[in-house]
Amino acid sequence: MTIPFEKLKARLLADPKVEAEYDALAPEFEIAAELLRARLRLSAA
């Protein structure tokens, strides 16, 4: 049985401790996403 990602995410984030940790990691993942976008821009040039 497969659980859709969004449903699993919602279930996990219902726990306040998990949500706090998830939110705390947001800046790190934003940096990673920006690095990926920059790499894509360079490879397209």
C-alpha distance matrix in Angstrom:
0.0 3.8 6.7 9.9 12.6 15.1 13.2 12.6 16.2 17.6 16.2 17.7 20.9 21.5 22.8 26.4 26.6 23.6 25.0 28.4 27.3 25.3 28.5 30.7 29.1 29.5 33.0 31.8 29.0 31.5 33.9 31.3 30.5 34.2 34.8 32.2 33.9 37.3 36.2 35.0 38.3 40.3 38.5 39.1 42.8
3.8 0.0 3.8 6.4 9.0 11.8 10.5 10.0 13.3 15.0 14.3 15.5 18.5 19.6 21.1 24.5 24.7 21.5 22.5 26.0 24.8 22.5 25.5 27.8 26.0 26.2 29.6 28.5 25.6 28.0 30.4 27.8 26.8 30.5 31.2 28.6 30.2 33.6 32.7 31.4 34.7 36.7 35.1 35.6 39.3
6.7 3.8 0.0 3.8 6.3 8.5 6.8 6.4 9.8 11.3 10.7 12.3 14.9 16.0 17.8 21.1 21.6 18.4 19.2 22.8 21.9 19.6 22.4 25.0 23.4 23.5 27.1 26.4 23.5 25.7 28.4 26.2 25.1 28.8 29.9 27.5 28.9 32.4 31.9 30.7 33.8 36.1 34.8 35.2 38.8
9.9 6.4 3.8 0.0 3.8 5.6 5.4 6.4 8.7 10.2 10.9 12.5 14.4 15.8 18.1 21.0 21.8 18.4 18.5 22.0 21.3 18.5 20.9 23.7 22.1 21.6 25.1 24.6 21.4 23.3 26.1 24.0 22.5 26.1 27.4 25.0 26.0 29.7 29.3 27.9 30.8 33.3 32.1 32.3 35.8
12.6 9.0 6.3 3.8 0.0 3.8 5.4 5.1 6.0 8.5 9.9 10.5 12.0 14.2 16.2 18.7 19.2 15.6 15.6 18.9 18.0 15.0 17.5 20.2 18.3 17.9 21.3 20.8 17.7 19.6 22.5 20.4 19.1 22.7 24.0 21.8 23.0 26.6 26.4 25.3 28.2 30.6 29.7 30.1 33.5
15.1 11.8 8.5 5.6 3.8 0.0 3.8 5.5 5.0 6.1 8.6 9.9 10.4 12.3 14.9 17.1 18.3 15.0 14.2 17.7 17.5 14.3 16.2 19.3 18.1 17.1 20.7 20.8 17.8 19.2 22.5 21.0 19.3 22.7 24.6 22.7 23.4 27.0 27.3 26.1 28.6 31.4 30.8 30.9 34.1
13.2 10.5 6.8 5.4 5.4 3.8 0.0 3.8 5.4 5.2 6.2 8.7 10.0 10.8 13.6 16.4 17.8 14.8 14.5 18.2 18.3 15.7 17.8 20.9 20.1 19.5 23.3 23.5 20.7 22.4 25.6 24.2 22.8 26.3 28.0 26.2 27.1 30.7 30.9 29.8 32.4 35.0 34.4 34.6 37.9
12.6 10.0 6.4 6.4 5.1 5.5 3.8 0.0 3.8 5.5 5.1 6.2 8.5 10.0 11.8 14.8 15.6 12.3 12.8 16.4 16.0 13.6 16.4 19.1 18.1 18.2 21.9 21.7 19.2 21.4 24.3 22.7 21.9 25.5 27.0 25.3 26.6 30.1 30.1 29.4 32.2 34.5 33.9 34.5 37.8
16.2 13.3 9.8 8.7 6.0 5.0 5.4 3.8 0.0 3.8 5.4 5.2 6.0 8.5 10.5 12.7 13.5 10.1 9.8 13.4 13.0 10.3 12.8 15.7 14.7 14.6 18.4 18.4 16.0 18.1 21.1 19.9 19.1 22.5 24.2 22.9 24.1 27.4 27.8 27.3 29.9 32.3 32.0 32.6 35.7
17.6 15.0 11.3 10.2 8.5 6.1 5.2 5.5 3.8 0.0 3.8 5.5 5.2 6.2 9.2 11.5 13.3 10.7 9.7 13.5 14.2 11.7 13.5 16.8 16.6 16.2 20.0 20.7 18.5 20.1 23.4 22.7 21.6 24.9 26.9 25.7 26.6 30.0 30.7 30.0 32.3 35.0 34.9 35.2 38.2
16.2 14.3 10.7 10.9 9.9 8.6 6.2 5.1 5.4 3.8 0.0 3.8 5.6 5.3 7.6 10.9 12.4 10.0 10.3 14.0 14.5 12.9 15.2 18.1 18.1 18.4 22.2 22.6 20.6 22.7 25.8 24.9 24.2 27.6 29.4 28.2 29.4 32.7 33.2 32.7 35.2 37.7 37.5 38.0 41.1
17.7 15.5 12.3 12.5 10.5 9.9 8.7 6.2 5.2 5.5 3.8 0.0 3.8 5.4 5.9 8.9 9.5 6.6 7.6 11.1 11.1 9.8 12.6 15.0 14.9 15.8 19.6 19.6 18.0 20.5 23.3 22.4 22.3 25.6 27.1 26.3 27.8 30.9 31.3 31.2 33.8 36.0 35.9 36.8 39.8
20.9 18.5 14.9 14.4 12.0 10.4 10.0 8.5 6.0 5.2 5.6 3.8 0.0 3.8 5.2 6.8 8.2 5.7 4.8 8.6 9.5 8.0 9.8 12.7 13.3 13.6 17.4 18.1 16.7 18.6 21.7 21.4 21.1 24.1 26.1 25.5 26.7 29.7 30.6 30.6 32.8 35.2 35.5 36.2 38.9
21.5 19.6 16.0 15.8 14.2 12.3 10.8 10.0 8.5 6.2 5.3 5.4 3.8 0.0 3.8 6.1 8.8 7.7 7.1 10.4 12.1 11.3 12.7 15.5 16.6 17.0 20.7 21.6 20.4 22.2 25.3 25.1 24.8 27.7 29.8 29.3 30.3 33.4 34.3 34.2 36.4 38.8 39.1 39.7 42.5
22.8 21.1 17.8 18.1 16.2 14.9 13.6 11.8 10.5 9.2 7.6 5.9 5.2 3.8 0.0 3.8 5.5 5.4 6.2 8.7 10.2 10.6 12.3 14.3 15.7 16.9 20.4 21.1 20.4 22.5 25.3 25.2 25.4 28.3 30.1 29.8 31.2 34.0 34.9 35.2 37.4 39.6 40.0 40.9 43.6
26.4 24.5 21.1 21.0 18.7 17.1 16.4 14.8 12.7 11.5 10.9 8.9 6.8 6.1 3.8 0.0 3.8 5.5 5.0 6.1 8.7 9.7 10.4 12.1 14.4 15.5 18.6 19.8 19.6 21.4 24.1 24.5 24.9 27.5 29.4 29.6 30.9 33.4 34.6 35.1 37.1 39.2 40.0 41.0 43.3
26.6 24.7 21.6 21.8 19.2 18.3 17.8 15.6 13.5 13.3 12.4 9.5 8.2 8.8 5.5 3.8 0.0 3.8 5.4 5.2 6.4 8.6 10.0 10.7 12.7 14.7 17.6 18.1 18.4 20.7 22.9 23.2 24.1 26.7 28.2 28.6 30.3 32.6 33.5 34.4 36.5 38.3 39.1 40.4 42.7
23.6 21.5 18.4 18.4 15.6 15.0 14.8 12.3 10.1 10.7 10.0 6.6 5.7 7.7 5.4 5.5 3.8 0.0 3.8 5.5 5.2 6.1 8.6 9.8 10.8 12.7 16.0 16.2 15.9 18.4 20.7 20.5 21.3 24.2 25.6 25.6 27.4 29.9 30.6 31.3 33.6 35.5 36.0 37.2 39.7
25.0 22.5 19.2 18.5 15.6 14.2 14.5 12.8 9.8 9.7 10.3 7.6 4.8 7.1 6.2 5.0 5.4 3.8 0.0 3.8 5.5 5.0 6.1 8.5 10.0 10.8 14.2 15.2 14.8 16.6 19.4 19.7 19.9 22.6 24.5 24.6 25.9 28.5 29.6 30.1 32.1 34.3 35.0 36.0 38.4
28.4 26.0 22.8 22.0 18.9 17.7 18.2 16.4 13.4 13.5 14.0 11.1 8.6 10.4 8.7 6.1 5.2 5.5 3.8 0.0 3.8 5.5 5.2 6.1 8.8 10.2 12.9 14.1 14.6 16.3 18.6 19.4 20.2 22.4 24.2 25.0 26.3 28.5 29.8 30.7 32.5 34.4 35.5 36.7 38.8
27.3 24.8 21.9 21.3 18.0 17.5 18.3 16.0 13.0 14.2 14.5 11.1 9.5 12.1 10.2 8.7 6.4 5.2 5.5 3.8 0.0 3.8 5.4 5.0 6.4 9.0 11.6 11.8 12.4 14.8 16.7 17.0 18.3 20.7 22.0 22.7 24.5 26.5 27.5 28.7 30.7 32.3 33.3 34.7 36.9
25.3 22.5 19.6 18.5 15.0 14.3 15.7 13.6 10.3 11.7 12.9 9.8 8.0 11.3 10.6 9.7 8.6 6.1 5.0 5.5 3.8 0.0 3.8 5.5 5.4 6.7 10.1 10.5 10.0 12.3 14.8 14.9 15.5 18.2 19.8 20.1 21.6 24.0 25.0 25.8 27.9 29.8 30.6 31.8 34.1
28.5 25.5 22.4 20.9 17.5 16.2 17.8 16.4 12.8 13.5 15.2 12.6 9.8 12.7 12.3 10.4 10.0 8.6 6.1 5.2 5.4 3.8 0.0 3.8 5.4 5.3 8.3 10.0 10.1 11.3 14.0 15.0 15.4 17.5 19.5 20.3 21.3 23.5 25.1 25.9 27.5 29.6 30.8 31.8 33.8
30.7 27.8 25.0 23.7 20.2 19.3 20.9 19.1 15.7 16.8 18.1 15.0 12.7 15.5 14.3 12.1 10.7 9.8 8.5 6.1 5.0 5.5 3.8 0.0 3.8 5.6 7.3 8.4 9.8 11.4 13.1 14.3 15.6 17.4 19.0 20.3 21.7 23.4 24.8 26.2 27.7 29.4 30.8 32.2 34.0
29.1 26.0 23.4 22.1 18.3 18.1 20.1 18.1 14.7 16.6 18.1 14.9 13.3 16.6 15.7 14.4 12.7 10.8 10.0 8.8 6.4 5.4 5.4 3.8 0.0 3.8 5.7 5.4 6.4 8.8 10.3 10.9 12.4 14.5 15.8 16.9 18.6 20.3 21.5 22.9 24.7 26.2 27.4 28.9 30.8
29.5 26.2 23.5 21.6 17.9 17.1 19.5 18.2 14.6 16.2 18.4 15.8 13.6 17.0 16.9 15.5 14.7 12.7 10.8 10.2 9.0 6.7 5.3 5.6 3.8 0.0 3.8 5.5 5.2 6.1 8.7 9.9 10.4 12.3 14.3 15.3 16.3 18.3 20.0 21.0 22.4 24.4 25.7 26.9 28.7
33.0 29.6 27.1 25.1 21.3 20.7 23.3 21.9 18.4 20.0 22.2 19.6 17.4 20.7 20.4 18.6 17.6 16.0 14.2 12.9 11.6 10.1 8.3 7.3 5.7 3.8 0.0 3.8 5.5 5.0 6.3 8.7 9.8 10.6 12.5 14.4 15.3 16.6 18.5 20.0 21.1 22.7 24.5 25.8 27.2
31.8 28.5 26.4 24.6 20.8 20.8 23.5 21.7 18.4 20.7 22.6 19.6 18.1 21.6 21.1 19.8 18.1 16.2 15.2 14.1 11.8 10.5 10.0 8.4 5.4 5.5 3.8 0.0 3.8 5.4 5.3 6.4 8.7 10.1 10.8 12.6 14.5 15.6 16.8 18.7 20.2 21.4 22.9 24.7 26.2
29.0 25.6 23.5 21.4 17.7 17.8 20.7 19.2 16.0 18.5 20.6 18.0 16.7 20.4 20.4 19.6 18.4 15.9 14.8 14.6 12.4 10.0 10.1 9.8 6.4 5.2 5.5 3.8 0.0 3.8 5.4 4.9 6.1 8.6 9.8 10.5 12.3 14.2 15.2 16.5 18.4 20.0 21.0 22.5 24.5
31.5 28.0 25.7 23.3 19.6 19.2 22.4 21.4 18.1 20.1 22.7 20.5 18.6 22.2 22.5 21.4 20.7 18.4 16.6 16.3 14.8 12.3 11.3 11.4 8.8 6.1 5.0 5.4 3.8 0.0 3.8 5.4 5.0 6.2 8.6 9.8 10.5 12.3 14.2 15.3 16.4 18.4 20.0 21.0 22.7
33.9 30.4 28.4 26.1 22.5 22.5 25.6 24.3 21.1 23.4 25.8 23.3 21.7 25.3 25.3 24.1 22.9 20.7 19.4 18.6 16.7 14.8 14.0 13.1 10.3 8.7 6.3 5.3 5.4 3.8 0.0 3.8 5.4 5.1 6.2 8.7 9.9 10.5 12.4 14.3 15.3 16.6 18.4 20.0 21.3
31.3 27.8 26.2 24.0 20.4 21.0 24.2 22.7 19.9 22.7 24.9 22.4 21.4 25.1 25.2 24.5 23.2 20.5 19.7 19.4 17.0 14.9 15.0 14.3 10.9 9.9 8.7 6.4 4.9 5.4 3.8 0.0 3.8 5.5 5.1 6.3 8.7 9.9 10.6 12.5 14.4 15.4 16.6 18.5 20.3
30.5 26.8 25.1 22.5 19.1 19.3 22.8 21.9 19.1 21.6 24.2 22.3 21.1 24.8 25.4 24.9 24.1 21.3 19.9 20.2 18.3 15.5 15.4 15.6 12.4 10.4 9.8 8.7 6.1 5.0 5.4 3.8 0.0 3.8 5.4 5.1 6.2 8.7 9.9 10.6 12.4 14.3 15.4 16.6 18.6
34.2 30.5 28.8 26.1 22.7 22.7 26.3 25.5 22.5 24.9 27.6 25.6 24.1 27.7 28.3 27.5 26.7 24.2 22.6 22.4 20.7 18.2 17.5 17.4 14.5 12.3 10.6 10.1 8.6 6.2 5.1 5.5 3.8 0.0 3.8 5.3 5.0 6.1 8.6 9.8 10.5 12.3 14.2 15.3 16.7
34.8 31.2 29.9 27.4 24.0 24.6 28.0 27.0 24.2 26.9 29.4 27.1 26.1 29.8 30.1 29.4 28.2 25.6 24.5 24.2 22.0 19.8 19.5 19.0 15.8 14.3 12.5 10.8 9.8 8.6 6.2 5.1 5.4 3.8 0.0 3.8 5.5 5.1 6.2 8.6 9.9 10.6 12.3 14.3 15.5
32.2 28.6 27.5 25.0 21.8 22.7 26.2 25.3 22.9 25.7 28.2 26.3 25.5 29.3 29.8 29.6 28.6 25.6 24.6 25.0 22.7 20.1 20.3 20.3 16.9 15.3 14.4 12.6 10.5 9.8 8.7 6.3 5.1 5.3 3.8 0.0 3.8 5.4 5.1 6.2 8.6 9.9 10.5 12.3 14.4
33.9 30.2 28.9 26.0 23.0 23.4 27.1 26.6 24.1 26.6 29.4 27.8 26.7 30.3 31.2 30.9 30.3 27.4 25.9 26.3 24.5 21.6 21.3 21.7 18.6 16.3 15.3 14.5 12.3 10.5 9.9 8.7 6.2 5.0 5.5 3.8 0.0 3.8 5.5 5.1 6.2 8.7 9.9 10.6 12.5
37.3 33.6 32.4 29.7 26.6 27.0 30.7 30.1 27.4 30.0 32.7 30.9 29.7 33.4 34.0 33.4 32.6 29.9 28.5 28.5 26.5 24.0 23.5 23.4 20.3 18.3 16.6 15.6 14.2 12.3 10.5 9.9 8.7 6.1 5.1 5.4 3.8 0.0 3.8 5.4 5.0 6.2 8.6 9.9 10.8
36.2 32.7 31.9 29.3 26.4 27.3 30.9 30.1 27.8 30.7 33.2 31.3 30.6 34.3 34.9 34.6 33.5 30.6 29.6 29.8 27.5 25.0 25.1 24.8 21.5 20.0 18.5 16.8 15.2 14.2 12.4 10.6 9.9 8.6 6.2 5.1 5.5 3.8 0.0 3.8 5.4 5.1 6.2 8.6 10.0
35.0 31.4 30.7 27.9 25.3 26.1 29.8 29.4 27.3 30.0 32.7 31.2 30.6 34.2 35.2 35.1 34.4 31.3 30.1 30.7 28.7 25.8 25.9 26.2 22.9 21.0 20.0 18.7 16.5 15.3 14.3 12.5 10.6 9.8 8.6 6.2 5.1 5.4 3.8 0.0 3.8 5.4 5.1 6.1 8.7
38.3 34.7 33.8 30.8 28.2 28.6 32.4 32.2 29.9 32.3 35.2 33.8 32.8 36.4 37.4 37.1 36.5 33.6 32.1 32.5 30.7 27.9 27.5 27.7 24.7 22.4 21.1 20.2 18.4 16.4 15.3 14.4 12.4 10.5 9.9 8.6 6.2 5.0 5.4 3.8 0.0 3.8 5.6 5.2 6.3
40.3 36.7 36.1 33.3 30.6 31.4 35.0 34.5 32.3 35.0 37.7 36.0 35.2 38.8 39.6 39.2 38.3 35.5 34.3 34.4 32.3 29.8 29.6 29.4 26.2 24.4 22.7 21.4 20.0 18.4 16.6 15.4 14.3 12.3 10.6 9.9 8.7 6.2 5.1 5.4 3.8 0.0 3.8 5.4 5.3
38.5 35.1 34.8 32.1 29.7 30.8 34.4 33.9 32.0 34.9 37.5 35.9 35.5 39.1 40.0 40.0 39.1 36.0 35.0 35.5 33.3 30.6 30.8 30.8 27.4 25.7 24.5 22.9 21.0 20.0 18.4 16.6 15.4 14.2 12.3 10.5 9.9 8.6 6.2 5.1 5.6 3.8 0.0 3.8 5.5
39.1 35.6 35.2 32.3 30.1 30.9 34.6 34.5 32.6 35.2 38.0 36.8 36.2 39.7 40.9 41.0 40.4 37.2 36.0 36.7 34.7 31.8 31.8 32.2 28.9 26.9 25.8 24.7 22.5 21.0 20.0 18.5 16.6 15.3 14.3 12.3 10.6 9.9 8.6 6.1 5.2 5.4 3.8 0.0 3.8
42.8 39.3 38.8 35.8 33.5 34.1 37.9 37.8 35.7 38.2 41.1 39.8 38.9 42.5 43.6 43.3 42.7 39.7 38.4 38.8 36.9 34.1 33.8 34.0 30.8 28.7 27.2 26.2 24.5 22.7 21.3 20.3 18.6 16.7 15.5 14.4 12.5 10.8 10.0 8.7 6.3 5.3 5.5 3.8 0.0
